[in-house]
C-alpha cells in the first residue's frame, strides 16, 4: 500500500469520529484549546500507530483508547492531581429523608442541571471517575467497551462508575445547596 493510499484509508476510517473525539476531549478538559490539543495529539498518535489497528470496525473505541492515554499523559506531565471527595453513604441523613418510590436526590439534582453545569461538576472529579462516567453515561458505551478502551477489568469499570456517580452526586448536591443558599442570602 502506498503512503498516499494509506493516508486516504486512514482519513476514511477516522474522519467520521473526529467530532465525537473532540466532544469527549472537550468534556474532559477545562478549555477549548486543551481539547483541541488532545484531539490533535490523538489523531497524530493514531496515524503513527495506524498499522496496529487490527479491527477496522472498532475505530471509535481505538481512538477513545488513544485519547484516554493522551489525557493521562498530559495530566501526568502537568502534575495535576485531584483529591478524592468523601463518599456519601446510605447512613447520611440527607438520604434517609428520601422515600424509595420518589426520585432520589441524585436524580432530582441531575434534572435541575444544565449540560454546562453538569460538565463543570464532572470535570471536578478525579480523571479515572470522570472519564468512566463520560464514556458510560454520556457516550453510552457498554462496560465491555469501556474496559477495552481504558485497558482495565470490567469489574473495575463498574466500581469506578459506581464510585464516580456517588462523587458526582455529592458534588451536585453540594453545588445545588450552595446555589440555593446563595439565592436566599445564606452563606454555606
Buried (B, 14 or more C-beta within 10 A) or exposed (E): EEEEEEEEEBEEBBEEBBEEBBBBBBBBBEEEEBBBBBBEBBBEBBEEEBEEBEEEEBBBBBBBBBBBBBBBEBBEEEEEEBEEBEEBEEEBEEBEEBEEEEEEBBEBBBEEBEEEBBBBBBBBBBBBBBBBBBBBBBBEBEBEBBBBBBEBEBEBBBEBBEBBBBBBBBBBBBBBBEEEEEEEEEEE
